[in-house]
Amino acid sequence: MPSIMPISDLRNYTDVLKEVDTNSRVYLTRNGRGAYTIMSVEEADELDRLRALHNVITDLKKSEERAEREGWIDDDEMQKVLGLND
């Protein structure tokens, strides 16, 4: 479960960092509103991987929609475009 703390608690940053683990972020507030998040490096890496996966899936969907609209290229034509024909 995440911890919510005022940013002023960073004066004792060691205590704040003890609250962070792979399954628990620390949310820091400023004037009662969310301002920052502290998370583990592993969690940040996983978020980066998920963001990259989301981007690839989005691009694939756009490509498929375009191919449906404009037509697919068959294998022979693609080999010509790539210069792979003998």
Biopython code that builds the backbone (N, CA, C, O; Angstrom):
import numpy as np
from Bio.PDB.StructureBuilder import StructureBuilder

atoms = [
    (1, "MET", "N", (0.844, -1.181, 0.000)),
    (1, "MET", "CA", (0.000, 0.000, 0.000)),
    (1, "MET", "C", (0.886, 1.240, 0.000)),
    (1, "MET", "O", (1.880, 1.280, 0.724)),
    (2, "PRO", "N", (0.549, 2.244, -0.790)),
    (2, "PRO", "CA", (1.406, 3.422, -0.859)),
    (2, "PRO", "C", (1.334, 4.249, 0.428)),
    (2, "PRO", "O", (0.340, 4.227, 1.155)),
    (3, "SER", "N", (2.406, 4.966, 0.677)),
    (3, "SER", "CA", (2.450, 5.901, 1.800)),
    (3, "SER", "C", (2.287, 7.308, 1.247)),
    (3, "SER", "O", (2.810, 7.626, 0.179)),
    (4, "ILE", "N", (1.574, 8.136, 1.962)),
    (4, "ILE", "CA", (1.402, 9.534, 1.578)),
    (4, "ILE", "C", (1.995, 10.372, 2.695)),
    (4, "ILE", "O", (1.610, 10.245, 3.857)),
    (5, "MET", "N", (2.945, 11.235, 2.325)),
    (5, "MET", "CA", (3.676, 12.036, 3.311)),
    (5, "MET", "C", (3.855, 13.446, 2.791)),
    (5, "MET", "O", (3.926, 13.662, 1.582)),
    (6, "PRO", "N", (3.929, 14.406, 3.697)),
    (6, "PRO", "CA", (4.256, 15.758, 3.243)),
    (6, "PRO", "C", (5.718, 15.817, 2.811)),
    (6, "PRO", "O", (6.567, 15.099, 3.340)),
    (7, "ILE", "N", (5.990, 16.671, 1.859)),
    (7, "ILE", "CA", (7.355, 16.789, 1.331)),
    (7, "ILE", "C", (8.343, 17.195, 2.430)),
    (7, "ILE", "O", (9.535, 16.903, 2.335)),
    (8, "SER", "N", (7.854, 17.856, 3.454)),
    (8, "SER", "CA", (8.736, 18.249, 4.553)),
    (8, "SER", "C", (9.330, 17.040, 5.271)),
    (8, "SER", "O", (10.354, 17.166, 5.943)),
    (9, "ASP", "N", (8.707, 15.878, 5.139)),
    (9, "ASP", "CA", (9.268, 14.655, 5.749)),
    (9, "ASP", "C", (10.592, 14.259, 5.120)),
    (9, "ASP", "O", (11.308, 13.427, 5.678)),
    (10, "LEU", "N", (10.937, 14.832, 3.973)),
    (10, "LEU", "CA", (12.220, 14.502, 3.345)),
    (10, "LEU", "C", (13.409, 14.988, 4.169)),
    (10, "LEU", "O", (14.548, 14.608, 3.901)),
    (11, "ARG", "N", (13.152, 15.809, 5.150)),
    (11, "ARG", "CA", (14.255, 16.185, 6.048)),
    (11, "ARG", "C", (14.866, 14.917, 6.654)),
    (11, "ARG", "O", (16.069, 14.842, 6.902)),
    (12, "ASN", "N", (14.009, 13.937, 6.881)),
    (12, "ASN", "CA", (14.450, 12.633, 7.384)),
    (12, "ASN", "C", (14.295, 11.622, 6.247)),
    (12, "ASN", "O", (13.547, 10.651, 6.362)),
    (13, "TYR", "N", (15.019, 11.868, 5.139)),
    (13, "TYR", "CA", (14.814, 11.065, 3.935)),
    (13, "TYR", "C", (15.072, 9.581, 4.146)),
    (13, "TYR", "O", (14.479, 8.758, 3.448)),
    (14, "THR", "N", (15.921, 9.218, 5.069)),
    (14, "THR", "CA", (16.179, 7.805, 5.335)),
    (14, "THR", "C", (14.900, 7.111, 5.779)),
    (14, "THR", "O", (14.613, 5.996, 5.344)),
    (15, "ASP", "N", (14.131, 7.766, 6.644)),
    (15, "ASP", "CA", (12.865, 7.190, 7.106)),
    (15, "ASP", "C", (11.869, 7.087, 5.955)),
    (15, "ASP", "O", (11.120, 6.114, 5.873)),
    (16, "VAL", "N", (11.853, 8.070, 5.077)),
    (16, "VAL", "CA", (10.950, 8.041, 3.928)),
    (16, "VAL", "C", (11.330, 6.900, 2.995)),
    (16, "VAL", "O", (10.458, 6.167, 2.529)),
    (17, "LEU", "N", (12.622, 6.739, 2.718)),
    (17, "LEU", "CA", (13.073, 5.705, 1.796)),
    (17, "LEU", "C", (12.821, 4.297, 2.329)),
    (17, "LEU", "O", (12.696, 3.356, 1.545)),
    (18, "LYS", "N", (12.744, 4.141, 3.641)),
    (18, "LYS", "CA", (12.429, 2.836, 4.221)),
    (18, "LYS", "C", (11.024, 2.380, 3.837)),
    (18, "LYS", "O", (10.729, 1.185, 3.855)),
    (19, "GLU", "N", (10.161, 3.329, 3.489)),
    (19, "GLU", "CA", (8.782, 3.013, 3.111)),
    (19, "GLU", "C", (8.666, 2.536, 1.668)),
    (19, "GLU", "O", (7.639, 1.977, 1.282)),
    (20, "VAL", "N", (9.717, 2.752, 0.863)),
    (20, "VAL", "CA", (9.676, 2.411, -0.563)),
    (20, "VAL", "C", (10.151, 0.981, -0.762)),
    (20, "VAL", "O", (11.206, 0.591, -0.260)),
    (21, "ASP", "N", (9.362, 0.199, -1.501)),
    (21, "ASP", "CA", (9.819, -1.101, -1.969)),
    (21, "ASP", "C", (9.145, -1.381, -3.306)),
    (21, "ASP", "O", (8.429, -0.532, -3.836)),
    (22, "THR", "N", (9.371, -2.556, -3.842)),
    (22, "THR", "CA", (8.878, -2.886, -5.176)),
    (22, "THR", "C", (7.359, -2.761, -5.269)),
    (22, "THR", "O", (6.832, -2.433, -6.333)),
    (23, "ASN", "N", (6.665, -3.011, -4.194)),
    (23, "ASN", "CA", (5.201, -2.992, -4.210)),
    (23, "ASN", "C", (4.600, -1.760, -3.553)),
    (23, "ASN", "O", (3.380, -1.671, -3.415)),
    (24, "SER", "N", (5.418, -0.824, -3.151)),
    (24, "SER", "CA", (4.890, 0.323, -2.416)),
    (24, "SER", "C", (5.628, 1.602, -2.774)),
    (24, "SER", "O", (6.840, 1.708, -2.584)),
    (25, "ARG", "N", (4.896, 2.556, -3.284)),
    (25, "ARG", "CA", (5.453, 3.872, -3.583)),
    (25, "ARG", "C", (5.212, 4.804, -2.403)),
    (25, "ARG", "O", (4.385, 4.536, -1.532)),
    (26, "VAL", "N", (5.946, 5.891, -2.399)),
    (26, "VAL", "CA", (5.694, 6.960, -1.443)),
    (26, "VAL", "C", (5.267, 8.181, -2.249)),
    (26, "VAL", "O", (5.983, 8.634, -3.142)),
    (27, "TYR", "N", (4.099, 8.700, -1.923)),
    (27, "TYR", "CA", (3.603, 9.918, -2.567)),
    (27, "TYR", "C", (3.879, 11.087, -1.644)),
    (27, "TYR", "O", (3.532, 11.062, -0.463)),
    (28, "LEU", "N", (4.506, 12.105, -2.196)),
    (28, "LEU", "CA", (4.826, 13.293, -1.416)),
    (28, "LEU", "C", (3.855, 14.416, -1.780)),
    (28, "LEU", "O", (3.553, 14.646, -2.951)),
    (29, "THR", "N", (3.383, 15.094, -0.763)),
    (29, "THR", "CA", (2.441, 16.183, -0.986)),
    (29, "THR", "C", (3.093, 17.526, -0.690)),
    (29, "THR", "O", (4.022, 17.630, 0.110)),
    (30, "ARG", "N", (2.583, 18.536, -1.353)),
    (30, "ARG", "CA", (2.990, 19.914, -1.094)),
    (30, "ARG", "C", (1.693, 20.705, -0.923)),
    (30, "ARG", "O", (0.851, 20.734, -1.821)),
    (31, "ASN", "N", (1.543, 21.336, 0.218)),
    (31, "ASN", "CA", (0.328, 22.086, 0.543)),
    (31, "ASN", "C", (-0.914, 21.206, 0.404)),
    (31, "ASN", "O", (-1.962, 21.660, -0.056)),
    (32, "GLY", "N", (-0.782, 19.946, 0.809)),
    (32, "GLY", "CA", (-1.908, 19.028, 0.813)),
    (32, "GLY", "C", (-2.255, 18.408, -0.527)),
    (32, "GLY", "O", (-3.219, 17.649, -0.619)),
    (33, "ARG", "N", (-1.499, 18.709, -1.559)),
    (33, "ARG", "CA", (-1.772, 18.154, -2.894)),
    (33, "ARG", "C", (-0.604, 17.284, -3.338)),
    (33, "ARG", "O", (0.549, 17.559, -3.005)),
    (34, "GLY", "N", (-0.910, 16.234, -4.090)),
    (34, "GLY", "CA", (0.136, 15.354, -4.594)),
    (34, "GLY", "C", (1.138, 16.121, -5.438)),
    (34, "GLY", "O", (0.747, 16.916, -6.293)),
    (35, "ALA", "N", (2.423, 15.893, -5.211)),
    (35, "ALA", "CA", (3.470, 16.618, -5.950)),
    (35, "ALA", "C", (4.497, 15.673, -6.572)),
    (35, "ALA", "O", (4.913, 15.886, -7.711)),
    (36, "TYR", "N", (4.910, 14.639, -5.851)),
    (36, "TYR", "CA", (5.982, 13.760, -6.326)),
    (36, "TYR", "C", (5.703, 12.324, -5.896)),
    (36, "TYR", "O", (4.908, 12.066, -4.993)),
    (37, "THR", "N", (6.381, 11.400, -6.571)),
    (37, "THR", "CA", (6.311, 9.994, -6.216)),
    (37, "THR", "C", (7.725, 9.450, -6.116)),
    (37, "THR", "O", (8.576, 9.745, -6.954)),
    (38, "ILE", "N", (7.963, 8.667, -5.104)),
    (38, "ILE", "CA", (9.227, 7.943, -4.981)),
    (38, "ILE", "C", (8.890, 6.473, -5.160)),
    (38, "ILE", "O", (8.019, 5.936, -4.475)),
    (39, "MET", "N", (9.592, 5.821, -6.092)),
    (39, "MET", "CA", (9.371, 4.395, -6.329)),
    (39, "MET", "C", (10.707, 3.707, -6.509)),
    (39, "MET", "O", (11.733, 4.360, -6.698)),
    (40, "SER", "N", (10.689, 2.401, -6.448)),
    (40, "SER", "CA", (11.919, 1.644, -6.627)),
    (40, "SER", "C", (12.351, 1.699, -8.089)),
    (40, "SER", "O", (11.537, 1.949, -8.978)),
    (41, "VAL", "N", (13.626, 1.466, -8.325)),
    (41, "VAL", "CA", (14.162, 1.440, -9.680)),
    (41, "VAL", "C", (13.498, 0.312, -10.473)),
    (41, "VAL", "O", (13.194, 0.475, -11.655)),
    (42, "GLU", "N", (13.276, -0.825, -9.824)),
    (42, "GLU", "CA", (12.628, -1.948, -10.506)),
    (42, "GLU", "C", (11.247, -1.555, -11.013)),
    (42, "GLU", "O", (10.873, -1.904, -12.132)),
    (43, "GLU", "N", (10.495, -0.836, -10.199)),
    (43, "GLU", "CA", (9.160, -0.408, -10.610)),
    (43, "GLU", "C", (9.232, 0.612, -11.743)),
    (43, "GLU", "O", (8.422, 0.566, -12.669)),
    (44, "ALA", "N", (10.183, 1.522, -11.679)),
    (44, "ALA", "CA", (10.358, 2.501, -12.753)),
    (44, "ALA", "C", (10.732, 1.799, -14.054)),
    (44, "ALA", "O", (10.225, 2.157, -15.116)),
    (45, "ASP", "N", (11.610, 0.806, -13.982)),
    (45, "ASP", "CA", (11.986, 0.041, -15.177)),
    (45, "ASP", "C", (10.776, -0.687, -15.763)),
    (45, "ASP", "O", (10.594, -0.716, -16.980)),
    (46, "GLU", "N", (9.955, -1.272, -14.898)),
    (46, "GLU", "CA", (8.758, -1.972, -15.368)),
    (46, "GLU", "C", (7.791, -0.995, -16.032)),
    (46, "GLU", "O", (7.191, -1.325, -17.055)),
    (47, "LEU", "N", (7.634, 0.185, -15.475)),
    (47, "LEU", "CA", (6.779, 1.196, -16.100)),
    (47, "LEU", "C", (7.317, 1.602, -17.467)),
    (47, "LEU", "O", (6.545, 1.798, -18.406)),
    (48, "ASP", "N", (8.634, 1.729, -17.582)),
    (48, "ASP", "CA", (9.238, 2.043, -18.886)),
    (48, "ASP", "C", (8.968, 0.938, -19.899)),
    (48, "ASP", "O", (8.647, 1.219, -21.054)),
    (49, "ARG", "N", (9.097, -0.319, -19.472)),
    (49, "ARG", "CA", (8.821, -1.449, -20.373)),
    (49, "ARG", "C", (7.359, -1.453, -20.808)),
    (49, "ARG", "O", (7.055, -1.677, -21.980)),
    (50, "LEU", "N", (6.458, -1.205, -19.865)),
    (50, "LEU", "CA", (5.033, -1.169, -20.199)),
    (50, "LEU", "C", (4.705, -0.012, -21.145)),
    (50, "LEU", "O", (3.889, -0.162, -22.055)),
    (51, "ARG", "N", (5.335, 1.129, -20.929)),
    (51, "ARG", "CA", (5.122, 2.281, -21.809)),
    (51, "ARG", "C", (5.608, 1.967, -23.227)),
    (51, "ARG", "O", (4.937, 2.302, -24.203)),
    (52, "ALA", "N", (6.769, 1.327, -23.338)),
    (52, "ALA", "CA", (7.304, 0.954, -24.652)),
    (52, "ALA", "C", (6.390, -0.062, -25.325)),
    (52, "ALA", "O", (6.131, 0.044, -26.524)),
    (53, "LEU", "N", (5.900, -1.037, -24.579)),
    (53, "LEU", "CA", (4.978, -2.038, -25.120)),
    (53, "LEU", "C", (3.692, -1.371, -25.609)),
    (53, "LEU", "O", (3.186, -1.697, -26.682)),
    (54, "HIS", "N", (3.183, -0.458, -24.833)),
    (54, "HIS", "CA", (1.976, 0.276, -25.228)),
    (54, "HIS", "C", (2.209, 1.029, -26.531)),
    (54, "HIS", "O", (1.344, 1.029, -27.408)),
    (55, "ASN", "N", (3.361, 1.666, -26.669)),
    (55, "ASN", "CA", (3.677, 2.399, -27.899)),
    (55, "ASN", "C", (3.756, 1.467, -29.103)),
    (55, "ASN", "O", (3.264, 1.806, -30.179)),
    (56, "VAL", "N", (4.367, 0.298, -28.933)),
    (56, "VAL", "CA", (4.468, -0.666, -30.032)),
    (56, "VAL", "C", (3.077, -1.145, -30.433)),
    (56, "VAL", "O", (2.760, -1.205, -31.621)),
    (57, "ILE", "N", (2.251, -1.484, -29.458)),
    (57, "ILE", "CA", (0.897, -1.955, -29.757)),
    (57, "ILE", "C", (0.092, -0.873, -30.456)),
    (57, "ILE", "O", (-0.644, -1.162, -31.399)),
    (58, "THR", "N", (0.222, 0.370, -30.007)),
    (58, "THR", "CA", (-0.484, 1.486, -30.647)),
    (58, "THR", "C", (-0.038, 1.649, -32.089)),
    (58, "THR", "O", (-0.872, 1.833, -32.976)),
    (59, "ASP", "N", (1.276, 1.583, -32.339)),
    (59, "ASP", "CA", (1.788, 1.703, -33.706)),
    (59, "ASP", "C", (1.302, 0.550, -34.583)),
    (59, "ASP", "O", (0.950, 0.761, -35.744)),
    (60, "LEU", "N", (1.281, -0.660, -34.039)),
    (60, "LEU", "CA", (0.793, -1.806, -34.803)),
    (60, "LEU", "C", (-0.679, -1.654, -35.171)),
    (60, "LEU", "O", (-1.079, -1.983, -36.287)),
    (61, "LYS", "N", (-1.483, -1.158, -34.236)),
    (61, "LYS", "CA", (-2.905, -0.943, -34.519)),
    (61, "LYS", "C", (-3.084, 0.101, -35.626)),
    (61, "LYS", "O", (-3.900, -0.076, -36.531)),
    (62, "LYS", "N", (-2.315, 1.189, -35.543)),
    (62, "LYS", "CA", (-2.388, 2.218, -36.586)),
    (62, "LYS", "C", (-1.976, 1.649, -37.936)),
    (62, "LYS", "O", (-2.602, 1.945, -38.954)),
    (63, "SER", "N", (-0.935, 0.839, -37.949)),
    (63, "SER", "CA", (-0.464, 0.230, -39.194)),
    (63, "SER", "C", (-1.504, -0.708, -39.774)),
    (63, "SER", "O", (-1.735, -0.720, -40.983)),
    (64, "GLU", "N", (-2.128, -1.491, -38.913)),
    (64, "GLU", "CA", (-3.151, -2.415, -39.380)),
    (64, "GLU", "C", (-4.356, -1.656, -39.943)),
    (64, "GLU", "O", (-4.907, -2.040, -40.974)),
    (65, "GLU", "N", (-4.760, -0.584, -39.268)),
    (65, "GLU", "CA", (-5.879, 0.226, -39.762)),
    (65, "GLU", "C", (-5.539, 0.835, -41.124)),
    (65, "GLU", "O", (-6.384, 0.867, -42.019)),
    (66, "ARG", "N", (-4.316, 1.313, -41.280)),
    (66, "ARG", "CA", (-3.902, 1.879, -42.561)),
    (66, "ARG", "C", (-3.889, 0.813, -43.654)),
    (66, "ARG", "O", (-4.324, 1.062, -44.778)),
    (67, "ALA", "N", (-3.387, -0.371, -43.317)),
    (67, "ALA", "CA", (-3.348, -1.458, -44.300)),
    (67, "ALA", "C", (-4.763, -1.866, -44.708)),
    (67, "ALA", "O", (-5.003, -2.172, -45.876)),
    (68, "GLU", "N", (-5.685, -1.873, -43.774)),
    (68, "GLU", "CA", (-7.074, -2.204, -44.098)),
    (68, "GLU", "C", (-7.680, -1.139, -45.015)),
    (68, "GLU", "O", (-8.456, -1.453, -45.918)),
    (69, "ARG", "N", (-7.320, 0.113, -44.775)),
    (69, "ARG", "CA", (-7.833, 1.234, -45.584)),
    (69, "ARG", "C", (-7.208, 1.264, -46.967)),
    (69, "ARG", "O", (-7.908, 1.418, -47.968)),
    (70, "GLU", "N", (-5.880, 1.115, -47.025)),
    (70, "GLU", "CA", (-5.137, 1.314, -48.269)),
    (70, "GLU", "C", (-4.765, 0.016, -48.969)),
    (70, "GLU", "O", (-4.336, 0.036, -50.123)),
    (71, "GLY", "N", (-4.921, -1.089, -48.299)),
    (71, "GLY", "CA", (-4.587, -2.374, -48.886)),
    (71, "GLY", "C", (-3.263, -2.906, -48.365)),
    (71, "GLY", "O", (-2.338, -2.156, -48.054)),
    (72, "TRP", "N", (-3.207, -4.224, -48.282)),
    (72, "TRP", "CA", (-2.011, -4.905, -47.815)),
    (72, "TRP", "C", (-1.037, -5.098, -48.966)),
    (72, "TRP", "O", (-1.449, -5.148, -50.125)),
    (73, "ILE", "N", (0.224, -5.204, -48.665)),
    (73, "ILE", "CA", (1.256, -5.506, -49.655)),
    (73, "ILE", "C", (1.551, -6.995, -49.561)),
    (73, "ILE", "O", (1.821, -7.510, -48.476)),
    (74, "ASP", "N", (1.501, -7.694, -50.703)),
    (74, "ASP", "CA", (1.792, -9.127, -50.645)),
    (74, "ASP", "C", (3.299, -9.351, -50.551)),
    (74, "ASP", "O", (4.092, -8.420, -50.695)),
    (75, "ASP", "N", (3.669, -10.584, -50.311)),
    (75, "ASP", "CA", (5.064, -10.937, -50.054)),
    (75, "ASP", "C", (5.982, -10.597, -51.233)),
    (75, "ASP", "O", (7.074, -10.063, -51.039)),
    (76, "ASP", "N", (5.541, -10.905, -52.442)),
    (76, "ASP", "CA", (6.369, -10.616, -53.620)),
    (76, "ASP", "C", (6.627, -9.122, -53.782)),
    (76, "ASP", "O", (7.747, -8.704, -54.072)),
    (77, "GLU", "N", (5.578, -8.322, -53.591)),
    (77, "GLU", "CA", (5.719, -6.870, -53.715)),
    (77, "GLU", "C", (6.650, -6.314, -52.638)),
    (77, "GLU", "O", (7.449, -5.416, -52.904)),
    (78, "MET", "N", (6.543, -6.848, -51.434)),
    (78, "MET", "CA", (7.404, -6.393, -50.339)),
    (78, "MET", "C", (8.860, -6.728, -50.625)),
    (78, "MET", "O", (9.746, -5.926, -50.330)),
    (79, "GLN", "N", (9.118, -7.885, -51.189)),
    (79, "GLN", "CA", (10.494, -8.257, -51.529)),
    (79, "GLN", "C", (11.052, -7.322, -52.593)),
    (79, "GLN", "O", (12.235, -6.985, -52.559)),
    (80, "LYS", "N", (10.212, -6.896, -53.542)),
    (80, "LYS", "CA", (10.644, -5.925, -54.552)),
    (80, "LYS", "C", (11.006, -4.596, -53.904)),
    (80, "LYS", "O", (12.038, -4.001, -54.214)),
    (81, "VAL", "N", (10.132, -4.132, -52.986)),
    (81, "VAL", "CA", (10.370, -2.872, -52.300)),
    (81, "VAL", "C", (11.686, -2.912, -51.518)),
    (81, "VAL", "O", (12.421, -1.925, -51.470)),
    (82, "LEU", "N", (11.969, -4.047, -50.916)),
    (82, "LEU", "CA", (13.187, -4.196, -50.122)),
    (82, "LEU", "C", (14.393, -4.577, -50.968)),
    (82, "LEU", "O", (15.508, -4.668, -50.454)),
    (83, "GLY", "N", (14.182, -4.798, -52.251)),
    (83, "GLY", "CA", (15.290, -5.152, -53.137)),
    (83, "GLY", "C", (15.805, -6.553, -52.896)),
    (83, "GLY", "O", (16.996, -6.812, -53.071)),
    (84, "LEU", "N", (14.931, -7.462, -52.496)),
    (84, "LEU", "CA", (15.357, -8.821, -52.186)),
    (84, "LEU", "C", (15.087, -9.802, -53.318)),
    (84, "LEU", "O", (15.370, -10.992, -53.184)),
    (85, "ASN", "N", (14.547, -9.321, -54.425)),
    (85, "ASN", "CA", (14.294, -10.208, -55.567)),
    (85, "ASN", "C", (15.593, -10.561, -56.272)),
    (85, "ASN", "O", (16.488, -9.728, -56.413)),
    (86, "ASP", "N", (15.677, -11.785, -56.704)),
    (86, "ASP", "CA", (16.887, -12.233, -57.422)),
    (86, "ASP", "C", (16.800, -11.889, -58.880)),
    (86, "ASP", "O", (17.721, -12.186, -59.641)),
]
sb = StructureBuilder()
sb.init_structure("model")
sb.init_model(0)
sb.init_chain("A")
sb.init_seg("    ")
for serial, (resi, resn, name, xyz) in enumerate(atoms, 1):
    if name == "N":
        sb.init_residue(resn, " ", resi, " ")
    sb.init_atom(name, np.array(xyz, "f"), 0.0, 1.0, " ", f" {name:<3s}", serial, name[0])
structure = sb.get_structure()
